Amino acid sequence: MVPVHPNKYRLLAAERRAPLRVSFEFFPPKTEEMERTLWESIARLAPLAPSFVSVTYGAGGSTRERTHATVKRILAETALVPAAHLTCVAATQEEVDEVVRSYHAAGVRHIVALRGDPPDGIGARYEPHPGGYAHACDLVAGIRRTADFEISVAAFPEKHPESASLAGDLDALKRKIDSGASRAITQFFFENDTYFRFVDRVRAHGIDIPIVPGILPVQNFKQARNFAERAGAAVPQWLADRFEGLDDDVATRRLVACAVATEQVLALAGQGVTDFHFYTMNRAELVYAICHQLGIRPAVAKVAA
Ligand code: FAD
């Protein structure tokens, strides 16, 4: 057994003892082919009994209808618990509240509440919509006022790209929790120490909700490096080295991706982390294999002998 790190990192006591749990993030599909891939992936991953599956909300609120449709189909056709992402972008408070009410009426009980990125893209100045929610903490408070939901929020181990300091981010995270969020999911990261240092800072800031690591299995290194640049996540040289020369070798890349992500999650689990949120990119294969190695297997109905 891998020993739990001796109190170096302030994981919650409950986190150190609990069994492993996973959640999966999907994005709403744009085409029929993408829709097929998504539903094949959901069907493949569903037997792993995730705590929840979340569906993103496109930049600028652009996928509003598709996010709804995907979440509602998950509710109608599976036994999975959906979590709908919702942002403050390009909508008034009344419009957002209406979305919240319609989710509640449809039976959704978990929202991932986000500010969203500037409609002109990451790096542009963020201007709240006139009459809209300005920050994620305001959205969390609005959801709380509107209906009863479990609310998750975003956290950034390497600092939000717009923030001057991590301390400012921790204040923002605290406000989201004080407004009613009960779980934070992190931006992806590749160095586990980055996550553990962040959890230490979070706990020292008086925040005691679970900080669930967001895991991005890297199947396409170039694409992941682009995501990381935009998200402000560091890409270590060792990671680039692992994928060096594999740009045109999909099969080997997939094996390396599985090894890299498995090493990451096993190391996190070895230090007492119990919950993992996977950015699936709507693909099941890698995530399924990684979960298998975490010991997460399809739930098989028990049949009396
Ligand atoms: P906030 O918590 O509002 O923080 C944004 C910035 O404002 C930070 O720099 C913060 O320090 C600062 N800030 C916060 N509150 C205040 C305040 N009161 N006063 C001054 N400054 C403040 N984007 C999408 O468009 N759709 C998605 O589905 C989506 N899903 C995501 C899921 C996860 C797990 C993560 C980690 C990110 C996701 N994002 C998504 C990206 C997210 O919307 C962006 O990173 C966005 O720029 C920040 O969102 P936030 O909720 O952290 O905002």
Residues whose N, C-alpha, C, O or C-beta is under 5 A from the ligand:
A	BS01	FAD	T56 Y57 G58 A59 H85 T87 A113 L114 R115 G116 D117 H135 A136 C137 A154 A155 H160 E162 S163 G168 D169 A172 I185 T186 Q187
